[in-house]
Amino acid sequence: MGDRERQAATHQVEVPGITEKVLASHLREMEADGVVRRVSYDEVPPRVKYSLTEDGTRLNGALAPLAAWGRDRSTVRRLGEETT
């Protein structure tokens, strides 16, 4: 998510296979936990944007090493399967 505001549809594209209902549920949970900020605009059609809070930005930084480990492990496992 980063520091930018994004619409929920953007997240759907970045997380293939997630349904709109599941995405909305997770975004509501993260908003309740103080990780994301939700801004709704009084427009037709309705528009909602999400961005990370300060806590969300810190959490993102804390999880970055775990995400890197997961990507590295996935690559190593994939390469191991290709050589067998």
Rosetta blueprint (number, residue, H / E / L):
1 M L
2 G L
3 D L
4 R L
5 E L
6 R E
7 Q E
8 A H
9 A H
10 T H
11 H H
12 Q H
13 V H
14 E H
15 V L
16 P L
17 G L
18 I L
19 T L
20 E H
21 K H
22 V H
23 L H
24 A H
25 S H
26 H H
27 L H
28 R H
29 E H
30 M H
31 E H
32 A H
33 D L
34 G L
35 V L
36 V E
37 R E
38 R E
39 V E
40 S E
41 Y E
42 D L
43 E L
44 V L
45 P L
46 P L
47 R E
48 V E
49 K E
50 Y E
51 S E
52 L E
53 T L
54 E H
55 D H
56 G H
57 T H
58 R H
59 L H
60 N H
61 G H
62 A H
63 L H
64 A H
65 P H
66 L H
67 A H
68 A H
69 W H
70 G H
71 R H
72 D H
73 R H
74 S H
75 T H
76 V H
77 R H
78 R H
79 L H
80 G H
81 E H
82 E H
83 T H
84 T L
